[in-house]
Structure formats: structure tokens, C-alpha cells
Amino acid sequence: MNEHPSASRPRISVLLTVFNAEKTVAETIRSVLTQTETDFEFLILDDGSTDDSYDIATQSVANDNRVQLIRQNNAGMAASLNRLIDESRGRYLARIDADDIAEPTRFSKQVAYLDAHPDCVLVGSAVLNIDDDGDPYGVTIMPSDHQAIEARMLSGAGGIMHPSTMLRSDAVIESGGFALNYPVAEDQDLWLRLAQIGRLANLPEPLTRYRVHPQNMSFVRQKDGADALNRLLAKAHADRNLPFNQAVLPTSVNEQCSAWDRERTWAWTAVQEGYLATARKHARRLAARKPLDTRAWKLVAASHFPRLFALLRSQSS
């Protein structure tokens, strides 16, 4: 990977890979182009989409000279991101996925943090989880301290939400970018390598809206992701001279969750965090798909009468 000269260097390079995201990519692009921080280049790579993603992206960025639109045959996430890193000129690299939304002040707040903390090589943020329609489920807050983030990732859990990240370009280049042999988990591998040359952080404010749905790659390719995670964690522990217990990781196919159960879990989170309209919508859908399943109707009741349901649960516990 080649580092670009500093002449005319934008502050940020925004990296967006797109694959068959025609329903959401325009909103993602709009959220980047309307950031309060405007000193950026926007690199968009269409990774062999077979739908109208490329045409929609072309229309969405018309007449904005900050945008570079690239099209290629399908190569996968890691290879596509490495190509964008090679093309980038920014001091910082901001990531977002083609179904997520950046809050207007995201870039300005992350740049301010990195400027104030020169030892930090990556900063993420909390995220507001949204469904296919953009309705909120609830907020995911990751640990903010470097040691806690690294410990969480070494345990096999995620410590940073990839689409929320801003990274130092020179640190990413020094680390070698995204490895090609950890499908689905390539981001966890890079974060753990970056943790050895600088500090990681998360801002507590939800600066990205993260679209959660059963078609997320981490769910669709759950087995591939678990296999890759085992391999990269074995290497990360060896690099740190730490023992590694593979048995603690979710490698079993039997541990995979059905789309119906996953949606039910998200709907319960919406109840607990007060997003009742979202909870009711999904409760109705779940009940329609499994009308004889009492778990669905329990969720319907809880989404309409959350206080009564919480009272009954407290009395029965």
C-alpha cells in the first residue's frame, strides 16, 4: 500500500463499498455528503453489484467534486477496502457501509477526538440500531477504554462497530490493511493489529445508525465468520504471548439463531429501550408468521402494555 503525498491532502477519506444495496445506498451517501465537517474526499466502490446500486450511486453524487466513483468485478469486502485505501489521500479514513447512516456531526466529533489524542489510531462510536425501514431498535454502546476494547475483542466478542470507525491512514498502511484470509471477520483482525501500534477508543454517543436485519453478512455467513474468528484470535493471542482457548468461541452451527428468533430478540430490545412503535410492528410480523407461538403473542402484549408487563414480571421473579 502506498501513502499519498500530503499536498492537497483532504482531512478525511470516506470509504464506502457497495454490493447490491439499491434500497439504502442513496440514504447512506446523502448522510455523508451532508456532514458538518466538509473537508473530505468520498471514495465509493461498487463491488460488482447486479442490481441498480451503481446507477443510484451515480445519481446521488452528481455534481459533487468530492466524490470518486469506482466500479469493479466482485472481489469481496477486504480486497475492495484495500483498493480504496490505496486510492485514498486523507489523513483519516472514515468507514461506513451501504445500508448505514452517519449522523451529521459524526465526522467532526471523531476528527476532534483524533486530533486531541495523537496516540489513538482508531475511534468508533456507539450506534443506534435500526431495522429495514429505518425504525430504531435500541442503542449499542461499546467500551470506551483501550484495554477494555482489546480484552473484549480477544475474548471473541466485538469491541468496535465497523461502520462507525475513523482510523489514522498511516497506521492502517503500517499495519498492512485488511487481510484477505479472514472472511466476515477481517475487521476484527485489523483492529487487533492496530491495537499493537496505538490506542483504540469508542465515543459514547451514537454517531451512526446501524441497520440490523437477517441479511447482515455476519448472520448470513455465520459459520465462515466463526471459523475466521478462531483463526485470527489464535494468531492475536500468539502475537501477545497469551494462551488461547478455542472452545469458548461460538463455532457450532447449532448455536446459530434463526431469523425469527433474532427478530424477536431485537423486538424485545425495542420494548426495553422504549421504542414501542418498532416493537409493535415486529411483534405483529412475528405473530403473523407463527400464529400458534405464544412467544410472539407475549411480545405483542409487552409492546402494548410495557409497564403492566414489567410489573407482572417483577412480581413473578
C-alpha positions, 0 to 999 in steps of 0.5 A: 500500500502506498501513502499519498503525498500530503499536498492537497491532502483532504482531512478525511477519506470516506470509504464506502463499498457497495454490493447490491444495496439499491434500497439504502445506498442513496440514504447512506451517501446523502448522510455523508455528503451532508456532514458538518465537517466538509473537508473530505474526499468520498471514495465509493466502490461498487463491488460488482453489484447486479442490481441498480446500486451503481446507477443510484450511486451515480445519481446521488453524487452528481455534481459533487467534486468530492466524490470518486466513483469506482466500479469493479468485478466482485472481489469481496469486502477486504480486497475492495477496502484495500483498493480504496485505501490505496486510492485514498489521500486523507489523513483519516479514513472514515468507514461506513457501509451501504445500508448505514447512516452517519449522523451529521456531526459524526465526522467532526466529533471523531476528527476532534477526538483524533486530533486531541489524542495523537496516540489513538489510531482508531475511534468508533462510536456507539450506534443506534440500531435500526431495522429495514425501514429505518425504525430504531431498535435500541442503542449499542454502546461499546467500551470506551477504554483501550484495554477494555476494547482489546480484552473484549475483542480477544475474548471473541466478542466485538469491541468496535462497530465497523461502520462507525470507525475513523482510523489514522491512514498511516497506521492502517498502511503500517499495519498492512490493511485488511487481510484477505484470509479472514472472511466476515471477520477481517475487521476484527483482525485489523483492529487487533493489529492496530491495537499493537501500534496505538490506542483504540477508543469508542465515543459514547454517543451514537454517531451512526445508525446501524441497520440490523436485519437477517441479511447482515453478512455476519448472520448470513455467513455465520459459520465462515465468520466463526471459523475466521474468528478462531483463526485470527484470535489464535494468531492475536493471542500468539502475537501477545504471548497469551494462551488461547482457548478455542472452545469458548468461541461460538463455532457450532452451527447449532448455536446459530439463531434463526431469523425469527428468533433474532427478530424477536430478540431485537423486538424485545430490545425495542420494548426495553429501550422504549421504542414501542412503535418498532416493537409493535410492528415486529411483534405483529410480523412475528405473530403473523408468521407463527400464529400458534407461538405464544412467544410472539403473542407475549411480545405483542402484549409487552409492546402494548402494555410495557409497564403492566408487563414489567410489573407482572414480571417483577412480581413473578421473579 
